[in-house]
Amino acid sequence: EAARQFGTAIAHIYFNCSFDSQFILHELNAQFSGMAGTYDNVYIDIVITSIKNTKSELRKMNGIGYIHQDSKIVGKISSAWSIIPKKLLNRLNTFQ
């Protein structure tokens, strides 16, 4: 859940994605190579690996997040998203 919210925040903050856009999460894959314990802080750094804009609006992005604890990478999260602006979603809904 935290990774999903982080990806949404990145789209809004760094790519000026409208707050009324709809997000479609195509993939969210988490792999852990070690156990994250409760004894120390955990943090995630994310690299956006692919971006597609249409008419200067963010439409797709992929990302990889690395989960760190105690100076070690203990996990990796990959994700793939599509973003649909509200005006396009409204047009699509008229075809239902």
C-alpha positions as semicolon CSV with decimal commas, in nm:
position;residue;x (nm);y (nm);z (nm)
1;E;0,000;0,000;0,000
2;A;0,282;0,239;0,084
3;A;0,446;0,174;-0,255
4;R;0,117;0,244;-0,436
5;Q;0,068;0,572;-0,251
6;F;0,431;0,668;-0,310
7;G;0,392;0,614;-0,685
8;T;0,077;0,825;-0,691
9;A;0,251;1,104;-0,498
10;I;0,545;1,099;-0,742
11;A;0,304;1,145;-1,034
12;H;0,137;1,443;-0,866
13;I;0,450;1,614;-0,729
14;Y;0,709;1,560;-1,001
15;F;0,497;1,517;-1,314
16;N;0,214;1,764;-1,234
17;C;-0,049;1,496;-1,276
18;S;-0,398;1,628;-1,206
19;F;-0,558;1,523;-0,878
20;D;-0,875;1,414;-1,055
21;S;-0,690;1,166;-1,279
22;Q;-0,756;0,796;-1,246
23;F;-0,463;0,564;-1,182
24;I;-0,455;0,210;-1,316
25;L;-0,198;-0,010;-1,151
26;H;-0,101;-0,281;-1,402
27;E;0,173;-0,441;-1,195
28;L;0,298;-0,424;-0,839
29;N;0,557;-0,690;-0,765
30;A;0,747;-0,715;-0,437
31;Q;1,050;-0,939;-0,386
32;F;1,236;-0,964;-0,057
33;S;1,587;-1,103;-0,026
34;G;1,597;-1,058;0,349
35;M;1,368;-0,996;0,638
36;A;1,291;-0,637;0,735
37;G;1,289;-0,625;1,111
38;T;1,116;-0,390;1,352
39;Y;1,445;-0,285;1,516
40;D;1,556;-0,022;1,263
41;N;1,405;0,223;1,015
42;V;1,313;0,108;0,668
43;Y;1,324;0,341;0,368
44;I;1,247;0,311;-0,001
45;D;1,414;0,485;-0,291
46;I;1,236;0,478;-0,625
47;V;1,369;0,511;-0,979
48;I;1,117;0,592;-1,250
49;T;1,234;0,376;-1,541
50;S;0,988;0,468;-1,815
51;I;0,765;0,768;-1,877
52;K;0,513;0,827;-2,154
53;N;0,345;1,163;-2,203
54;T;0,058;1,244;-2,438
55;K;-0,011;1,610;-2,510
56;S;0,227;1,698;-2,226
57;E;0,026;1,492;-1,974
58;L;0,166;1,189;-1,793
59;R;-0,005;0,876;-1,925
60;K;0,225;0,589;-1,825
61;M;0,515;0,527;-1,592
62;N;0,712;0,232;-1,462
63;G;0,927;0,229;-1,154
64;I;1,155;0,021;-0,936
65;G;1,182;0,079;-0,564
66;Y;1,456;-0,056;-0,341
67;I;1,379;-0,123;0,024
68;H;1,671;-0,053;0,257
69;Q;1,733;-0,142;0,619
70;D;2,055;-0,140;0,817
71;S;2,257;-0,030;0,507
72;K;2,136;-0,332;0,308
73;I;1,882;-0,373;0,030
74;V;1,625;-0,615;0,169
75;G;1,366;-0,591;-0,106
76;K;1,266;-0,460;-0,446
77;I;0,929;-0,338;-0,569
78;S;0,848;-0,293;-0,937
79;S;0,537;-0,124;-1,070
80;A;0,366;-0,022;-1,394
81;W;0,096;0,247;-1,412
82;S;-0,138;0,414;-1,657
83;I;-0,294;0,750;-1,580
84;I;-0,621;0,862;-1,735
85;P;-0,716;1,230;-1,713
86;K;-1,071;1,299;-1,596
87;K;-1,182;1,458;-1,925
88;L;-1,076;1,146;-2,118
89;L;-1,241;0,918;-1,862
90;N;-1,565;1,116;-1,896
91;R;-1,555;1,070;-2,276
92;L;-1,494;0,697;-2,234
93;N;-1,785;0,667;-1,992
94;T;-2,026;0,805;-2,255
95;F;-1,971;0,483;-2,457
96;Q;-2,107;0,257;-2,183
